[in-house]
């Protein structure tokens, strides 16, 4: 396991393994990936914090329309800048071994742009805008789509999706866990 080369003690590696969905070997691999984003900054400083623009250089985050939101949700300072532990937590939640319920909770937080613990019309509009990118929907199509989402998923008819309603929809999606994944 890289005797003498690891920046982490055996106890730290055990803690990371216990707190994530990774093995010790995967934790070390995640640290290599983190270090590769800014070797000059991480170097021998295992407590380095990388700015969001460096984290967004990670290939899967660079092309993800929610990359900045993902960084902000996992950033312990909520500004998108990430320590290795923030990065490890992010990669762990997006790993194949993370439970679907954990993935659903984080997806909900990523999509909850205003932070009110509900996915309202404004949140859904931003999600659709990010997913459609350059092919923006007309206002009429956007309203129609959001209404269809609410008709299908808003079980209590309050005009927004609670986490329970979101989780219910996710449970019907066989592909959610696959789509909510980042490979190390």
Rosetta constraint file for C-alpha pairs under 8 A:
AtomPair CA 1 CA 6 HARMONIC 7.85 0.50
AtomPair CA 1 CA 25 HARMONIC 7.06 0.50
AtomPair CA 2 CA 6 HARMONIC 6.00 0.50
AtomPair CA 6 CA 28 HARMONIC 7.65 0.50
AtomPair CA 7 CA 44 HARMONIC 7.23 0.50
AtomPair CA 7 CA 46 HARMONIC 6.61 0.50
AtomPair CA 8 CA 12 HARMONIC 5.82 0.50
AtomPair CA 8 CA 13 HARMONIC 6.30 0.50
AtomPair CA 9 CA 13 HARMONIC 6.30 0.50
AtomPair CA 10 CA 14 HARMONIC 6.13 0.50
AtomPair CA 11 CA 15 HARMONIC 6.19 0.50
AtomPair CA 12 CA 16 HARMONIC 6.19 0.50
AtomPair CA 13 CA 17 HARMONIC 6.11 0.50
AtomPair CA 13 CA 24 HARMONIC 5.67 0.50
AtomPair CA 13 CA 27 HARMONIC 7.23 0.50
AtomPair CA 14 CA 18 HARMONIC 6.11 0.50
AtomPair CA 14 CA 24 HARMONIC 6.78 0.50
AtomPair CA 15 CA 19 HARMONIC 6.09 0.50
AtomPair CA 16 CA 20 HARMONIC 5.99 0.50
AtomPair CA 16 CA 22 HARMONIC 7.76 0.50
AtomPair CA 16 CA 24 HARMONIC 7.37 0.50
AtomPair CA 16 CA 27 HARMONIC 7.04 0.50
AtomPair CA 17 CA 21 HARMONIC 6.83 0.50
AtomPair CA 17 CA 22 HARMONIC 5.51 0.50
AtomPair CA 17 CA 23 HARMONIC 5.38 0.50
AtomPair CA 17 CA 24 HARMONIC 5.65 0.50
AtomPair CA 17 CA 27 HARMONIC 7.19 0.50
AtomPair CA 20 CA 88 HARMONIC 7.79 0.50
AtomPair CA 20 CA 89 HARMONIC 6.70 0.50
AtomPair CA 20 CA 92 HARMONIC 5.75 0.50
AtomPair CA 20 CA 93 HARMONIC 7.95 0.50
AtomPair CA 21 CA 92 HARMONIC 5.47 0.50
AtomPair CA 21 CA 93 HARMONIC 7.52 0.50
AtomPair CA 21 CA 95 HARMONIC 7.41 0.50
AtomPair CA 21 CA 97 HARMONIC 5.99 0.50
AtomPair CA 21 CA 98 HARMONIC 5.92 0.50
AtomPair CA 22 CA 26 HARMONIC 5.57 0.50
AtomPair CA 22 CA 27 HARMONIC 6.16 0.50
AtomPair CA 22 CA 92 HARMONIC 6.53 0.50
AtomPair CA 22 CA 97 HARMONIC 7.93 0.50
AtomPair CA 23 CA 27 HARMONIC 6.26 0.50
AtomPair CA 24 CA 28 HARMONIC 6.36 0.50
AtomPair CA 25 CA 29 HARMONIC 6.26 0.50
AtomPair CA 26 CA 30 HARMONIC 6.00 0.50
AtomPair CA 27 CA 31 HARMONIC 6.27 0.50
AtomPair CA 27 CA 88 HARMONIC 7.33 0.50
AtomPair CA 28 CA 32 HARMONIC 6.35 0.50
AtomPair CA 29 CA 33 HARMONIC 6.39 0.50
AtomPair CA 29 CA 184 HARMONIC 7.61 0.50
AtomPair CA 30 CA 34 HARMONIC 6.15 0.50
AtomPair CA 30 CA 88 HARMONIC 6.60 0.50
AtomPair CA 30 CA 91 HARMONIC 7.73 0.50
AtomPair CA 30 CA 184 HARMONIC 6.44 0.50
AtomPair CA 31 CA 35 HARMONIC 5.94 0.50
AtomPair CA 31 CA 84 HARMONIC 6.94 0.50
AtomPair CA 31 CA 88 HARMONIC 7.78 0.50
AtomPair CA 32 CA 36 HARMONIC 6.07 0.50
AtomPair CA 33 CA 37 HARMONIC 6.73 0.50
AtomPair CA 33 CA 184 HARMONIC 7.44 0.50
AtomPair CA 34 CA 38 HARMONIC 7.44 0.50
AtomPair CA 34 CA 55 HARMONIC 7.99 0.50
AtomPair CA 34 CA 84 HARMONIC 6.69 0.50
AtomPair CA 34 CA 87 HARMONIC 7.26 0.50
AtomPair CA 35 CA 39 HARMONIC 5.07 0.50
AtomPair CA 35 CA 42 HARMONIC 5.50 0.50
AtomPair CA 35 CA 43 HARMONIC 6.98 0.50
AtomPair CA 37 CA 54 HARMONIC 6.07 0.50
AtomPair CA 37 CA 55 HARMONIC 6.76 0.50
AtomPair CA 37 CA 57 HARMONIC 6.87 0.50
AtomPair CA 37 CA 58 HARMONIC 7.12 0.50
AtomPair CA 38 CA 42 HARMONIC 6.12 0.50
AtomPair CA 38 CA 50 HARMONIC 7.48 0.50
AtomPair CA 38 CA 54 HARMONIC 6.98 0.50
AtomPair CA 39 CA 43 HARMONIC 5.24 0.50
AtomPair CA 41 CA 45 HARMONIC 7.52 0.50
AtomPair CA 41 CA 48 HARMONIC 6.65 0.50
AtomPair CA 41 CA 50 HARMONIC 7.69 0.50
AtomPair CA 42 CA 46 HARMONIC 6.36 0.50
AtomPair CA 42 CA 47 HARMONIC 7.70 0.50
AtomPair CA 42 CA 48 HARMONIC 5.36 0.50
AtomPair CA 42 CA 49 HARMONIC 7.88 0.50
AtomPair CA 46 CA 84 HARMONIC 7.21 0.50
AtomPair CA 47 CA 83 HARMONIC 6.47 0.50
AtomPair CA 47 CA 84 HARMONIC 6.86 0.50
AtomPair CA 48 CA 83 HARMONIC 5.91 0.50
AtomPair CA 48 CA 84 HARMONIC 7.12 0.50
AtomPair CA 49 CA 81 HARMONIC 6.51 0.50
AtomPair CA 49 CA 82 HARMONIC 5.32 0.50
AtomPair CA 49 CA 83 HARMONIC 4.22 0.50
AtomPair CA 49 CA 84 HARMONIC 7.07 0.50
AtomPair CA 50 CA 54 HARMONIC 6.19 0.50
AtomPair CA 50 CA 55 HARMONIC 6.68 0.50
AtomPair CA 50 CA 81 HARMONIC 5.54 0.50
AtomPair CA 50 CA 82 HARMONIC 5.33 0.50
AtomPair CA 50 CA 83 HARMONIC 6.25 0.50
AtomPair CA 51 CA 55 HARMONIC 6.61 0.50
AtomPair CA 51 CA 80 HARMONIC 6.97 0.50
AtomPair CA 51 CA 81 HARMONIC 4.31 0.50
AtomPair CA 51 CA 82 HARMONIC 6.54 0.50
AtomPair CA 52 CA 56 HARMONIC 6.02 0.50
AtomPair CA 52 CA 68 HARMONIC 7.39 0.50
AtomPair CA 52 CA 71 HARMONIC 6.62 0.50
AtomPair CA 52 CA 79 HARMONIC 7.82 0.50
AtomPair CA 52 CA 80 HARMONIC 4.90 0.50
AtomPair CA 52 CA 81 HARMONIC 4.55 0.50
AtomPair CA 52 CA 82 HARMONIC 6.84 0.50
AtomPair CA 53 CA 57 HARMONIC 6.74 0.50
AtomPair CA 54 CA 58 HARMONIC 7.71 0.50
AtomPair CA 55 CA 61 HARMONIC 7.70 0.50
AtomPair CA 55 CA 71 HARMONIC 7.52 0.50
AtomPair CA 55 CA 81 HARMONIC 7.62 0.50
AtomPair CA 55 CA 82 HARMONIC 7.32 0.50
AtomPair CA 56 CA 61 HARMONIC 5.33 0.50
AtomPair CA 56 CA 62 HARMONIC 5.06 0.50
AtomPair CA 56 CA 67 HARMONIC 6.54 0.50
AtomPair CA 56 CA 68 HARMONIC 7.32 0.50
AtomPair CA 56 CA 71 HARMONIC 7.92 0.50
AtomPair CA 57 CA 61 HARMONIC 6.87 0.50
AtomPair CA 57 CA 62 HARMONIC 5.48 0.50
AtomPair CA 58 CA 62 HARMONIC 5.93 0.50
AtomPair CA 59 CA 63 HARMONIC 6.67 0.50
AtomPair CA 60 CA 64 HARMONIC 6.22 0.50
AtomPair CA 60 CA 182 HARMONIC 6.36 0.50
AtomPair CA 60 CA 183 HARMONIC 7.94 0.50
AtomPair CA 61 CA 66 HARMONIC 7.80 0.50
AtomPair CA 61 CA 67 HARMONIC 4.87 0.50
AtomPair CA 62 CA 67 HARMONIC 6.52 0.50
AtomPair CA 63 CA 67 HARMONIC 7.51 0.50
AtomPair CA 65 CA 130 HARMONIC 5.60 0.50
AtomPair CA 65 CA 131 HARMONIC 6.59 0.50
AtomPair CA 65 CA 133 HARMONIC 7.92 0.50
AtomPair CA 66 CA 70 HARMONIC 6.05 0.50
AtomPair CA 66 CA 110 HARMONIC 7.50 0.50
AtomPair CA 66 CA 130 HARMONIC 7.24 0.50
AtomPair CA 67 CA 71 HARMONIC 6.28 0.50
AtomPair CA 68 CA 72 HARMONIC 6.24 0.50
AtomPair CA 68 CA 80 HARMONIC 6.78 0.50
AtomPair CA 69 CA 73 HARMONIC 6.10 0.50
AtomPair CA 69 CA 80 HARMONIC 7.71 0.50
AtomPair CA 69 CA 110 HARMONIC 5.66 0.50
AtomPair CA 70 CA 74 HARMONIC 6.28 0.50
AtomPair CA 70 CA 80 HARMONIC 7.90 0.50
AtomPair CA 70 CA 90 HARMONIC 7.92 0.50
AtomPair CA 70 CA 110 HARMONIC 6.07 0.50
AtomPair CA 71 CA 75 HARMONIC 5.79 0.50
AtomPair CA 71 CA 79 HARMONIC 7.83 0.50
AtomPair CA 71 CA 80 HARMONIC 4.50 0.50
AtomPair CA 71 CA 81 HARMONIC 6.97 0.50
AtomPair CA 71 CA 82 HARMONIC 7.23 0.50
AtomPair CA 72 CA 78 HARMONIC 4.93 0.50
AtomPair CA 72 CA 79 HARMONIC 5.37 0.50
AtomPair CA 72 CA 80 HARMONIC 3.91 0.50
AtomPair CA 72 CA 81 HARMONIC 7.35 0.50
AtomPair CA 73 CA 78 HARMONIC 6.31 0.50
AtomPair CA 73 CA 80 HARMONIC 7.36 0.50
AtomPair CA 73 CA 106 HARMONIC 7.87 0.50
AtomPair CA 73 CA 109 HARMONIC 6.98 0.50
AtomPair CA 73 CA 110 HARMONIC 6.43 0.50
AtomPair CA 74 CA 78 HARMONIC 7.22 0.50
AtomPair CA 74 CA 80 HARMONIC 7.42 0.50
AtomPair CA 74 CA 82 HARMONIC 7.51 0.50
AtomPair CA 74 CA 86 HARMONIC 5.67 0.50
AtomPair CA 74 CA 87 HARMONIC 7.31 0.50
AtomPair CA 74 CA 89 HARMONIC 7.11 0.50
AtomPair CA 74 CA 90 HARMONIC 5.95 0.50
AtomPair CA 75 CA 79 HARMONIC 6.40 0.50
AtomPair CA 75 CA 80 HARMONIC 5.17 0.50
AtomPair CA 75 CA 81 HARMONIC 5.78 0.50
AtomPair CA 75 CA 82 HARMONIC 5.09 0.50
AtomPair CA 75 CA 83 HARMONIC 7.55 0.50
AtomPair CA 75 CA 86 HARMONIC 5.63 0.50
AtomPair CA 75 CA 87 HARMONIC 7.96 0.50
AtomPair CA 76 CA 82 HARMONIC 7.07 0.50
AtomPair CA 76 CA 83 HARMONIC 7.91 0.50
AtomPair CA 76 CA 86 HARMONIC 6.43 0.50
AtomPair CA 77 CA 81 HARMONIC 7.08 0.50
AtomPair CA 77 CA 82 HARMONIC 7.91 0.50
AtomPair CA 82 CA 86 HARMONIC 5.32 0.50
AtomPair CA 82 CA 87 HARMONIC 6.07 0.50
AtomPair CA 83 CA 87 HARMONIC 6.26 0.50
AtomPair CA 84 CA 88 HARMONIC 5.92 0.50
AtomPair CA 85 CA 89 HARMONIC 6.07 0.50
AtomPair CA 86 CA 90 HARMONIC 6.21 0.50
AtomPair CA 87 CA 91 HARMONIC 6.13 0.50
AtomPair CA 88 CA 92 HARMONIC 5.93 0.50
AtomPair CA 89 CA 93 HARMONIC 6.21 0.50
AtomPair CA 90 CA 94 HARMONIC 6.29 0.50
AtomPair CA 91 CA 95 HARMONIC 5.95 0.50
AtomPair CA 91 CA 182 HARMONIC 6.67 0.50
AtomPair CA 91 CA 183 HARMONIC 7.72 0.50
AtomPair CA 91 CA 184 HARMONIC 7.03 0.50
AtomPair CA 92 CA 97 HARMONIC 7.91 0.50
AtomPair CA 92 CA 98 HARMONIC 6.62 0.50
AtomPair CA 93 CA 98 HARMONIC 5.45 0.50
AtomPair CA 93 CA 102 HARMONIC 6.81 0.50
AtomPair CA 93 CA 103 HARMONIC 6.11 0.50
AtomPair CA 93 CA 106 HARMONIC 7.89 0.50
AtomPair CA 94 CA 98 HARMONIC 6.79 0.50
AtomPair CA 94 CA 103 HARMONIC 6.96 0.50
AtomPair CA 94 CA 180 HARMONIC 6.08 0.50
AtomPair CA 94 CA 181 HARMONIC 4.42 0.50
AtomPair CA 94 CA 182 HARMONIC 5.20 0.50
AtomPair CA 94 CA 183 HARMONIC 7.65 0.50
AtomPair CA 95 CA 181 HARMONIC 5.70 0.50
AtomPair CA 95 CA 182 HARMONIC 6.12 0.50
AtomPair CA 95 CA 183 HARMONIC 6.53 0.50
AtomPair CA 95 CA 184 HARMONIC 7.92 0.50
AtomPair CA 96 CA 177 HARMONIC 7.73 0.50
AtomPair CA 96 CA 178 HARMONIC 7.71 0.50
AtomPair CA 96 CA 181 HARMONIC 6.63 0.50
AtomPair CA 98 CA 102 HARMONIC 6.63 0.50
AtomPair CA 98 CA 103 HARMONIC 6.92 0.50
AtomPair CA 99 CA 103 HARMONIC 6.50 0.50
AtomPair CA 100 CA 104 HARMONIC 6.06 0.50
AtomPair CA 100 CA 177 HARMONIC 5.94 0.50
AtomPair CA 101 CA 105 HARMONIC 6.24 0.50
AtomPair CA 101 CA 167 HARMONIC 7.72 0.50
AtomPair CA 102 CA 106 HARMONIC 6.45 0.50
AtomPair CA 103 CA 107 HARMONIC 6.05 0.50
AtomPair CA 103 CA 177 HARMONIC 7.15 0.50
AtomPair CA 103 CA 180 HARMONIC 6.92 0.50
AtomPair CA 104 CA 108 HARMONIC 6.08 0.50
AtomPair CA 104 CA 166 HARMONIC 7.97 0.50
AtomPair CA 104 CA 167 HARMONIC 6.27 0.50
AtomPair CA 104 CA 170 HARMONIC 7.04 0.50
AtomPair CA 105 CA 109 HARMONIC 6.46 0.50
AtomPair CA 105 CA 163 HARMONIC 7.55 0.50
AtomPair CA 105 CA 167 HARMONIC 7.90 0.50
AtomPair CA 106 CA 110 HARMONIC 6.15 0.50
AtomPair CA 107 CA 111 HARMONIC 6.20 0.50
AtomPair CA 107 CA 180 HARMONIC 7.89 0.50
AtomPair CA 108 CA 112 HARMONIC 6.04 0.50
AtomPair CA 108 CA 119 HARMONIC 7.80 0.50
AtomPair CA 108 CA 163 HARMONIC 6.74 0.50
AtomPair CA 108 CA 166 HARMONIC 7.24 0.50
AtomPair CA 109 CA 113 HARMONIC 7.69 0.50
AtomPair CA 109 CA 115 HARMONIC 7.45 0.50
AtomPair CA 109 CA 117 HARMONIC 7.62 0.50
AtomPair CA 111 CA 119 HARMONIC 7.06 0.50
AtomPair CA 111 CA 123 HARMONIC 6.46 0.50
AtomPair CA 111 CA 124 HARMONIC 7.59 0.50
AtomPair CA 111 CA 127 HARMONIC 6.42 0.50
AtomPair CA 112 CA 116 HARMONIC 7.04 0.50
AtomPair CA 112 CA 117 HARMONIC 6.59 0.50
AtomPair CA 112 CA 118 HARMONIC 6.49 0.50
AtomPair CA 112 CA 119 HARMONIC 5.52 0.50
AtomPair CA 112 CA 123 HARMONIC 5.86 0.50
AtomPair CA 113 CA 123 HARMONIC 5.60 0.50
AtomPair CA 113 CA 126 HARMONIC 7.81 0.50
AtomPair CA 114 CA 123 HARMONIC 7.07 0.50
AtomPair CA 117 CA 162 HARMONIC 6.90 0.50
AtomPair CA 117 CA 163 HARMONIC 7.26 0.50
AtomPair CA 118 CA 160 HARMONIC 6.11 0.50
AtomPair CA 118 CA 161 HARMONIC 5.50 0.50
AtomPair CA 118 CA 162 HARMONIC 4.90 0.50
AtomPair CA 118 CA 163 HARMONIC 6.81 0.50
AtomPair CA 119 CA 123 HARMONIC 5.45 0.50
AtomPair CA 119 CA 124 HARMONIC 6.37 0.50
AtomPair CA 119 CA 160 HARMONIC 5.37 0.50
AtomPair CA 119 CA 161 HARMONIC 4.83 0.50
AtomPair CA 119 CA 162 HARMONIC 6.51 0.50
AtomPair CA 120 CA 124 HARMONIC 6.18 0.50
AtomPair CA 120 CA 159 HARMONIC 6.64 0.50
AtomPair CA 120 CA 160 HARMONIC 4.28 0.50
AtomPair CA 120 CA 161 HARMONIC 6.39 0.50
AtomPair CA 121 CA 125 HARMONIC 6.00 0.50
AtomPair CA 121 CA 146 HARMONIC 6.95 0.50
AtomPair CA 121 CA 159 HARMONIC 7.39 0.50
AtomPair CA 121 CA 160 HARMONIC 6.67 0.50
AtomPair CA 122 CA 126 HARMONIC 6.33 0.50
AtomPair CA 123 CA 127 HARMONIC 6.24 0.50
AtomPair CA 124 CA 128 HARMONIC 6.16 0.50
AtomPair CA 124 CA 146 HARMONIC 6.73 0.50
AtomPair CA 125 CA 129 HARMONIC 6.05 0.50
AtomPair CA 125 CA 142 HARMONIC 7.26 0.50
AtomPair CA 125 CA 146 HARMONIC 7.20 0.50
AtomPair CA 126 CA 130 HARMONIC 6.13 0.50
AtomPair CA 127 CA 131 HARMONIC 6.19 0.50
AtomPair CA 128 CA 132 HARMONIC 6.01 0.50
AtomPair CA 128 CA 142 HARMONIC 7.99 0.50
AtomPair CA 129 CA 133 HARMONIC 6.02 0.50
AtomPair CA 129 CA 136 HARMONIC 6.43 0.50
AtomPair CA 129 CA 137 HARMONIC 7.74 0.50
AtomPair CA 132 CA 136 HARMONIC 5.85 0.50
AtomPair CA 132 CA 137 HARMONIC 7.55 0.50
AtomPair CA 137 CA 141 HARMONIC 5.80 0.50
AtomPair CA 137 CA 142 HARMONIC 5.67 0.50
AtomPair CA 138 CA 142 HARMONIC 6.06 0.50
AtomPair CA 139 CA 143 HARMONIC 6.14 0.50
AtomPair CA 140 CA 144 HARMONIC 6.13 0.50
AtomPair CA 141 CA 145 HARMONIC 6.03 0.50
AtomPair CA 142 CA 146 HARMONIC 6.15 0.50
AtomPair CA 143 CA 147 HARMONIC 6.03 0.50
AtomPair CA 144 CA 148 HARMONIC 6.17 0.50
AtomPair CA 145 CA 149 HARMONIC 6.24 0.50
AtomPair CA 146 CA 150 HARMONIC 6.19 0.50
AtomPair CA 147 CA 151 HARMONIC 5.93 0.50
AtomPair CA 148 CA 152 HARMONIC 6.14 0.50
AtomPair CA 149 CA 153 HARMONIC 5.96 0.50
AtomPair CA 149 CA 154 HARMONIC 7.68 0.50
AtomPair CA 150 CA 154 HARMONIC 4.81 0.50
AtomPair CA 150 CA 157 HARMONIC 7.85 0.50
AtomPair CA 150 CA 159 HARMONIC 6.77 0.50
AtomPair CA 150 CA 160 HARMONIC 6.98 0.50
AtomPair CA 150 CA 161 HARMONIC 7.42 0.50
AtomPair CA 151 CA 155 HARMONIC 7.94 0.50
AtomPair CA 153 CA 161 HARMONIC 6.96 0.50
AtomPair CA 153 CA 165 HARMONIC 6.13 0.50
AtomPair CA 153 CA 166 HARMONIC 7.13 0.50
AtomPair CA 153 CA 168 HARMONIC 7.93 0.50
AtomPair CA 153 CA 169 HARMONIC 6.47 0.50
AtomPair CA 154 CA 158 HARMONIC 7.01 0.50
AtomPair CA 154 CA 159 HARMONIC 6.76 0.50
AtomPair CA 154 CA 160 HARMONIC 6.28 0.50
AtomPair CA 154 CA 161 HARMONIC 5.50 0.50
AtomPair CA 154 CA 162 HARMONIC 7.95 0.50
AtomPair CA 154 CA 165 HARMONIC 6.43 0.50
AtomPair CA 155 CA 165 HARMONIC 6.74 0.50
AtomPair CA 161 CA 165 HARMONIC 5.63 0.50
AtomPair CA 161 CA 166 HARMONIC 6.05 0.50
AtomPair CA 162 CA 166 HARMONIC 6.18 0.50
AtomPair CA 163 CA 167 HARMONIC 5.93 0.50
AtomPair CA 164 CA 168 HARMONIC 6.10 0.50
AtomPair CA 165 CA 169 HARMONIC 6.44 0.50
AtomPair CA 166 CA 170 HARMONIC 6.21 0.50
AtomPair CA 167 CA 171 HARMONIC 6.05 0.50
AtomPair CA 168 CA 172 HARMONIC 6.83 0.50
AtomPair CA 169 CA 173 HARMONIC 6.83 0.50
AtomPair CA 170 CA 176 HARMONIC 6.56 0.50
AtomPair CA 175 CA 179 HARMONIC 6.13 0.50
AtomPair CA 176 CA 180 HARMONIC 6.02 0.50
AtomPair CA 177 CA 181 HARMONIC 6.80 0.50
